[in-house]
Amino acid sequence: MSRATAAPRVLVADSWRRSAQCGIRPDGNRLPPLRRSFDDLTAYRDTHALAAVLPLFHELLGAGAADDGHVFAVGDADGTLLWVEGDARTLARAERMHFVAGAGWAERDAGTNAPGTALELGRPVQIVTGEHYSAAVHAWSCAAAPVRDPRTGRVLGVVDLSGGGTIATPPALAAVRAAALAAEGQLARMPAPPLLGPDGQVLRSPDPRLEAVHLWVLGRDDALLECAGQVRRLSPRHSELVMALALAGRGVTGDRLAVDLSEREIPASTLRAELTRLRAVLGTDLLGSRPYALLRPVLTDFAAVGDLLAQGRVGEALARYPGPLLPRSEAPVVIEHRRCLEQQLRGAVLGSGDAGLLHRWVDASWGSDDGDAWAELARTLPGGSAQRSAAAARARALNLETVVLPQARGHAAVLQRCRS
């Protein structure tokens, strides 16, 4: 694709804008930074959660990449490449543009590229030749998919295929998507899942002598926390704090916690005061500091739903989903996991072809305006039935409200401006 001859896809144009805002140079003269030394990288990736599924990636992608003259890569949630393997000559070419283990390929470091853009959007992405923001990558095509913790929905990292023209095809995108899903399935089946830090690293296992804490955050703004038989109802702000700490595993810095809680800067003194008030509610035996952490294993209702989805038990997952996660919260970490869980559950329901599950989805407040779900329900119902006609009519009405009418209003506004 040439920028001069064709308009870019929307996701590419949006990525180019983000790349420009980050100061990335399109001429390719500034290569992605090398973030980790060899010794540092070895220690880091040995404790990363995706190390457990690296043999699976080798089986699914490694041999094919080497045979076809491509490379496959695995990166962490910040876009740092952990492993880059494949065809020797292609690896040498990749090294010249810093596509190597230890290099940062997030969009903010490398501009538009499949691993970085997949992490930015939280979904599989294919970037071909001139769609890359940097000219240094225009000879390449790549396909990548994020890999999530199946219990929390948090992004652990990304898996990528990079190389020549055959990577710019649907089978390549399907291959990385399938590899990511297979990795998530394997992580879900691990008998004793490790606690994961905010960067996806495996942290020390919880002390088995400590009783777990139970946290309920689905369908409610004030979380319920049960510890040692005592149930506490938390304020909305304390609910956000406890959820962020639960996701962070065994430790998170104040700076990271502030980013998780707000897009605006939170003064360190304000955050410390909030955590002091939370400690007064939870007790010093449950909330630790330096780093901030919950000192007991945490079992959450949203992780339970994620577990059921990972096992393909969609009906049970939907039954245990009373509504969106902390629905009124605007904390970035909550928004990310709320959206992720709802997308996973919605996708599983729509893909099930089960009229009963689809009925339950559209009957719920969060699914009542889901035009795609109504349309899918209509397709699953018997032809000529009154229920099918009603579902199809609802789908058409929603499409009219969300697509046709806004477009008509836009056209009318343009005509009005032209006449004035």
C-alpha positions as CSV (number, residue, x, y, z in Angstrom):
1,M,0.0,0.0,0.0
2,S,1.3,3.5,-0.8
3,R,0.3,6.5,1.2
4,A,0.4,8.5,-2.0
5,T,-2.0,6.4,-4.0
6,A,-4.6,5.1,-1.6
7,A,-6.4,6.2,1.6
8,P,-5.3,4.2,4.6
9,R,-7.7,2.0,6.6
10,V,-9.3,3.8,9.6
11,L,-7.2,1.8,12.1
12,V,-4.0,2.6,10.2
13,A,-4.9,6.4,9.9
14,D,-5.7,6.5,13.7
15,S,-2.4,4.8,14.4
16,W,-0.4,7.2,12.2
17,R,-1.9,10.1,14.2
18,R,-0.9,8.5,17.5
19,S,2.6,7.8,16.1
20,A,3.0,11.5,15.0
21,Q,1.8,12.7,18.4
22,C,4.5,10.5,20.0
23,G,7.2,12.2,17.9
24,I,8.0,9.1,15.8
25,R,9.9,10.0,12.5
26,P,8.3,8.4,9.4
27,D,11.7,8.6,7.5
28,G,12.9,5.5,9.4
29,N,16.1,7.2,10.6
30,R,15.4,6.6,14.3
31,L,15.0,2.9,15.1
32,P,13.1,1.4,18.1
33,P,15.1,1.6,21.3
34,L,16.9,-1.4,22.8
35,R,15.3,-1.5,26.3
36,R,17.0,-4.4,27.9
37,S,20.5,-5.9,28.0
38,F,21.1,-9.6,27.4
39,D,21.5,-10.4,31.1
40,D,18.6,-8.3,32.2
41,L,16.4,-9.7,29.4
42,T,17.2,-13.3,30.4
43,A,16.2,-12.9,34.0
44,Y,13.1,-11.0,33.0
45,R,11.7,-13.4,30.4
46,D,12.4,-16.4,32.6
47,T,9.8,-15.1,35.1
48,H,7.3,-13.8,32.6
49,A,4.0,-15.6,32.3
50,L,4.3,-16.2,28.6
51,A,7.5,-18.3,29.1
52,A,5.1,-21.1,30.1
53,V,3.5,-21.1,26.7
54,L,6.6,-20.5,24.6
55,P,6.8,-24.2,23.6
56,L,3.3,-23.9,22.3
57,F,4.2,-20.9,20.2
58,H,7.2,-22.9,18.9
59,E,4.9,-25.7,17.9
60,L,2.2,-23.5,16.3
61,L,4.3,-20.8,14.6
62,G,8.0,-21.5,15.0
63,A,8.6,-24.3,12.5
64,G,6.3,-22.7,9.9
65,A,8.0,-19.3,10.2
66,A,11.5,-20.8,9.7
67,D,10.4,-22.9,6.7
68,D,8.6,-19.9,5.0
69,G,11.3,-17.4,5.5
70,H,9.6,-15.5,8.3
71,V,10.1,-14.7,12.0
72,F,7.8,-15.0,14.9
73,A,8.1,-12.9,18.0
74,V,6.6,-12.8,21.5
75,G,6.5,-9.5,23.4
76,D,5.4,-8.2,26.8
77,A,2.4,-6.0,27.5
78,D,4.6,-2.8,27.1
79,G,5.7,-3.9,23.6
80,T,9.3,-5.1,24.5
81,L,10.2,-8.1,22.4
82,L,11.1,-11.1,24.6
83,W,11.8,-13.7,21.9
84,V,12.4,-13.4,18.2
85,E,13.0,-16.6,16.2
86,G,12.7,-18.0,12.7
87,D,14.6,-18.0,9.4
88,A,18.2,-17.1,9.8
89,R,18.4,-14.7,6.9
90,T,15.2,-13.0,7.8
91,L,16.4,-12.6,11.4
92,A,19.5,-10.8,10.1
93,R,17.3,-8.4,8.2
94,A,15.1,-7.9,11.2
95,E,18.1,-7.2,13.4
96,R,19.0,-4.2,11.1
97,M,15.8,-2.5,12.0
98,H,16.1,-3.5,15.7
99,F,13.3,-6.1,15.5
100,V,15.2,-8.1,18.1
101,A,14.7,-9.4,21.7
102,G,15.0,-6.5,24.1
103,A,13.7,-3.8,21.7
104,G,10.7,-1.7,22.3
105,W,8.0,-2.0,19.6
106,A,5.1,-0.3,21.2
107,E,3.5,2.3,19.0
108,R,5.1,5.1,21.1
109,D,8.5,3.6,20.3
110,A,8.2,2.3,16.8
111,G,5.1,3.8,15.2
112,T,2.4,1.8,13.5
113,N,3.3,-1.9,13.5
114,A,1.4,-5.1,14.2
115,P,2.7,-6.0,17.7
116,G,2.5,-2.4,18.9
117,T,-0.9,-1.6,17.3
118,A,-2.4,-4.9,18.5
119,L,-1.4,-3.9,22.1
120,E,-2.7,-0.4,21.6
121,L,-6.1,-1.7,20.4
122,G,-6.3,-4.9,22.4
123,R,-7.2,-7.0,19.4
124,P,-5.5,-8.9,16.5
125,V,-4.1,-6.6,13.8
126,Q,-2.4,-7.0,10.4
127,I,-0.1,-4.3,9.1
128,V,1.2,-4.6,5.5
129,T,4.2,-2.8,3.9
130,G,3.5,0.9,3.6
131,E,0.9,0.9,6.3
132,H,3.9,0.9,8.7
133,Y,4.6,4.4,9.9
134,S,8.3,4.1,9.7
135,A,9.9,3.8,6.3
136,A,12.4,1.3,7.8
137,V,9.6,-1.3,8.0
138,H,8.0,-0.7,4.6
139,A,9.4,-3.9,3.1
140,W,7.7,-6.0,5.8
141,S,4.2,-7.3,6.6
142,C,3.2,-8.5,10.0
143,A,0.2,-9.9,11.9
144,A,-0.1,-9.9,15.7
145,A,-2.6,-10.7,18.4
146,P,-2.6,-9.8,22.1
147,V,-2.5,-12.6,24.7
148,R,-4.6,-12.1,27.8
149,D,-4.6,-13.6,31.3
150,P,-7.7,-15.9,31.0
151,R,-8.6,-15.2,34.6
152,T,-8.5,-11.4,34.7
153,G,-8.6,-10.4,31.1
154,R,-5.4,-8.4,31.6
155,V,-3.1,-8.2,28.5
156,L,0.1,-10.2,29.2
157,G,1.8,-9.7,25.9
158,V,1.6,-10.2,22.2
159,V,2.5,-12.8,19.6
160,D,3.6,-11.8,16.1
161,L,4.5,-13.1,12.6
162,S,6.6,-10.9,10.4
163,G,8.0,-11.4,6.9
164,G,7.1,-11.1,3.3
165,G,4.0,-11.0,1.2
166,T,2.4,-14.2,2.6
167,I,2.1,-12.5,6.0
168,A,-0.3,-10.0,4.3
169,T,-3.0,-12.7,3.9
170,P,-5.9,-13.8,6.0
171,P,-4.3,-17.2,7.0
172,A,-1.4,-15.3,8.7
173,L,-3.8,-13.3,10.8
174,A,-5.8,-16.4,11.6
175,A,-2.6,-18.2,12.7
176,V,-1.6,-15.6,15.3
177,R,-5.2,-15.3,16.5
178,A,-5.4,-19.1,17.0
179,A,-2.0,-19.1,18.7
180,A,-3.0,-16.4,21.1
181,L,-6.3,-18.3,21.9
182,A,-4.4,-21.6,22.4
183,A,-2.0,-19.9,24.8
184,E,-4.8,-18.4,26.8
185,G,-6.5,-21.9,26.9
186,Q,-3.2,-23.5,28.2
187,L,-2.8,-20.8,30.8
188,A,-6.4,-21.4,32.0
189,R,-5.7,-25.1,32.4
190,M,-2.6,-24.7,34.6
191,P,-3.4,-26.3,37.9
192,A,-1.8,-23.6,40.1
193,P,-1.8,-20.3,38.2
194,P,0.8,-17.9,39.4
195,L,0.1,-14.4,40.6
196,L,1.0,-11.9,38.0
197,G,2.4,-8.4,38.4
198,P,1.3,-5.4,36.3
199,D,4.0,-6.2,33.7
200,G,2.9,-9.8,33.4
201,Q,5.8,-11.2,35.4
202,V,5.2,-14.2,37.6
203,L,5.5,-13.2,41.3
204,R,5.8,-15.4,44.3
205,S,2.9,-17.7,45.0
206,P,0.5,-16.9,47.8
207,D,1.1,-18.5,51.2
208,P,-1.3,-21.5,51.2
209,R,-1.8,-20.9,54.9
210,L,-3.5,-17.6,54.2
211,E,-7.3,-17.7,53.6
212,A,-8.3,-16.1,50.3
213,V,-10.1,-12.9,50.0
214,H,-13.3,-12.9,47.9
215,L,-14.1,-9.8,45.8
216,W,-17.4,-9.1,44.0
217,V,-17.4,-6.2,41.5
218,L,-19.8,-7.3,38.7
219,G,-23.0,-5.4,38.3
220,R,-22.3,-3.1,41.2
221,D,-20.5,0.2,42.0
222,D,-19.8,-0.6,45.6
223,A,-17.7,-3.8,45.7
224,L,-18.2,-6.4,48.4
225,L,-15.1,-7.9,50.0
226,E,-15.1,-11.0,52.2
227,C,-12.2,-11.8,54.4
228,A,-12.1,-14.2,57.3
229,G,-15.9,-14.5,57.3
230,Q,-16.5,-10.7,57.5
231,V,-18.1,-9.0,54.5
232,R,-17.3,-5.3,53.9
233,R,-19.1,-3.0,51.5
234,L,-16.5,-0.7,49.9
235,S,-17.1,2.9,48.7
236,P,-16.8,3.3,44.9
237,R,-13.3,4.8,45.2
238,H,-12.1,2.0,47.6
239,S,-13.7,-0.5,45.1
240,E,-11.5,0.9,42.4
241,L,-8.4,0.7,44.6
242,V,-9.0,-2.8,45.7
243,M,-9.6,-4.0,42.2
244,A,-6.5,-2.3,40.9
245,L,-4.5,-4.0,43.7
246,A,-6.1,-7.4,43.0
247,L,-5.1,-7.1,39.3
248,A,-1.5,-6.0,40.2
249,G,-0.8,-9.3,42.1
250,R,1.9,-9.0,44.7
251,G,2.9,-5.4,44.4
252,V,2.5,-2.1,42.5
253,T,4.2,1.2,42.8
254,G,2.3,4.4,43.6
255,D,3.1,5.8,40.2
256,R,1.6,2.8,38.4
257,L,-1.4,2.7,40.7
258,A,-2.1,6.4,39.9
259,V,-2.0,5.7,36.2
260,D,-4.4,2.7,36.7
261,L,-6.9,4.9,38.6
262,S,-7.1,8.1,36.6
263,E,-6.1,9.6,33.2
264,R,-5.4,12.8,35.2
265,E,-2.4,13.2,37.4
266,I,-3.0,12.1,41.0
267,P,-0.7,13.9,43.4
268,A,1.4,11.4,45.5
269,S,0.1,12.9,48.7
270,T,-3.6,12.4,47.6
271,L,-2.9,8.7,46.7
272,R,-1.2,8.1,50.0
273,A,-4.1,9.6,51.8
274,E,-6.6,7.4,49.9
275,L,-4.6,4.3,50.7
276,T,-4.3,5.3,54.3
277,R,-8.1,5.5,54.5
278,L,-8.4,2.1,52.7
279,R,-5.9,0.5,55.2
280,A,-8.1,1.8,58.0
281,V,-11.0,-0.1,56.4
282,L,-9.2,-3.3,55.5
283,G,-6.5,-3.5,58.3
284,T,-2.8,-3.7,58.1
285,D,-2.8,-7.5,57.8
286,L,-4.6,-7.2,54.4
287,L,-3.1,-4.1,52.8
288,G,0.7,-3.7,52.6
289,S,2.9,-0.9,51.3
290,R,6.3,-0.5,49.5
291,P,5.0,-1.8,47.2
292,Y,1.3,-1.5,47.7
293,A,-0.3,-5.0,47.7
294,L,-3.1,-7.1,49.0
295,L,-1.4,-9.6,51.4
296,R,-3.8,-12.5,50.7
297,P,-4.8,-14.4,47.6
298,V,-7.8,-12.8,45.9
299,L,-10.7,-14.6,44.2
300,T,-12.9,-12.4,42.1
301,D,-16.3,-12.9,40.4
302,F,-15.0,-11.5,37.1
303,A,-12.1,-13.9,37.0
304,A,-14.6,-16.8,37.6
305,V,-16.5,-15.6,34.6
306,G,-13.3,-15.5,32.6
307,D,-12.4,-19.0,33.7
308,L,-15.7,-20.4,32.5
309,L,-15.3,-18.6,29.1
310,A,-11.8,-20.0,28.7
311,Q,-13.3,-23.5,29.3
312,G,-16.1,-22.9,26.7
313,R,-18.8,-23.0,29.3
314,V,-20.7,-20.0,27.9
315,G,-24.0,-20.6,29.5
316,E,-22.5,-20.9,33.0
317,A,-20.4,-17.7,32.4
318,L,-23.5,-15.8,31.4
319,A,-25.4,-17.0,34.4
320,R,-22.6,-15.7,36.7
321,Y,-22.5,-12.3,35.0
322,P,-24.9,-9.9,36.8
323,G,-23.7,-6.9,34.9
324,P,-20.7,-4.8,33.9
325,L,-17.7,-4.5,36.2
326,L,-18.1,-1.4,38.5
327,P,-20.3,0.1,35.7
328,R,-19.9,3.8,36.7
329,S,-16.2,3.7,37.3
330,E,-14.0,5.8,35.0
331,A,-10.7,4.4,36.3
332,P,-8.6,3.3,33.2
333,V,-7.8,-0.1,34.7
334,V,-11.5,-0.7,35.4
335,I,-12.6,0.5,31.9
336,E,-10.1,-1.8,30.3
337,H,-11.2,-4.9,32.1
338,R,-14.9,-4.1,32.0
339,R,-14.7,-3.7,28.2
340,C,-12.6,-6.8,27.8
341,L,-14.8,-9.1,29.8
342,E,-18.0,-7.8,28.2
343,Q,-16.4,-8.2,24.7
344,Q,-15.3,-11.8,25.5
345,L,-18.7,-12.7,26.9
346,R,-20.7,-11.0,24.1
347,G,-18.5,-12.7,21.4
348,A,-19.0,-16.1,23.0
349,V,-22.8,-15.6,23.2
350,L,-23.1,-14.3,19.6
351,G,-20.8,-17.1,18.4
352,S,-22.7,-19.9,20.2
353,G,-25.7,-20.0,17.9
354,D,-27.8,-20.8,21.0
355,A,-31.1,-19.0,20.9
356,G,-31.5,-19.4,24.7
357,L,-28.2,-17.6,25.4
358,L,-29.0,-14.9,22.9
359,H,-32.4,-14.4,24.5
360,R,-30.8,-14.0,27.9
361,W,-28.3,-11.5,26.4
362,V,-30.8,-9.2,24.8
363,D,-33.2,-9.5,27.7
364,A,-30.5,-8.0,30.0
365,S,-30.1,-4.2,30.3
366,W,-26.6,-4.3,28.9
367,G,-27.7,-6.3,25.8
368,S,-31.1,-4.8,25.1
369,D,-29.7,-2.4,22.5
370,D,-27.3,-4.8,20.9
371,G,-28.4,-4.8,17.2
372,D,-26.0,-7.6,16.2
373,A,-27.3,-9.8,19.0
374,W,-30.9,-9.2,18.0
375,A,-30.0,-10.0,14.3
376,E,-28.2,-13.2,15.4
377,L,-31.1,-14.2,17.5
378,A,-33.4,-13.8,14.5
379,R,-31.2,-16.1,12.5
380,T,-31.3,-18.8,15.1
381,L,-35.1,-18.8,15.5
382,P,-37.4,-20.9,13.2
383,G,-38.4,-19.3,9.9
384,G,-41.8,-17.8,9.9
385,S,-42.1,-17.7,13.7
386,A,-43.5,-14.6,15.4
387,Q,-40.4,-14.5,17.6
388,R,-38.1,-14.4,14.6
389,S,-40.0,-11.6,13.1
390,A,-40.0,-9.6,16.3
391,A,-36.2,-10.1,16.8
392,A,-35.5,-9.1,13.1
393,A,-37.7,-6.0,13.6
394,R,-35.8,-5.0,16.7
395,A,-32.5,-5.4,14.9
396,R,-33.7,-3.2,12.0
397,A,-34.9,-0.5,14.4
398,L,-31.6,-0.5,16.2
399,N,-29.7,-0.3,13.0
400,L,-31.9,2.7,12.0
401,E,-31.2,4.4,15.3
402,T,-27.5,3.9,15.3
403,V,-26.5,4.0,11.7
404,V,-29.1,5.3,9.2
405,L,-30.5,8.3,11.2
406,P,-27.1,9.6,12.3
407,Q,-25.9,9.5,8.7
408,A,-29.0,11.2,7.5
409,R,-28.6,14.0,10.1
410,G,-25.0,14.4,9.0
411,H,-26.0,14.7,5.3
412,A,-28.7,17.2,6.3
413,A,-26.2,19.3,8.3
414,V,-23.8,19.4,5.3
415,L,-26.7,20.5,3.0
416,Q,-27.7,23.2,5.4
417,R,-24.1,24.6,5.5
418,C,-23.9,24.5,1.7
419,R,-27.2,26.5,1.4
420,S,-26.2,29.1,4.1
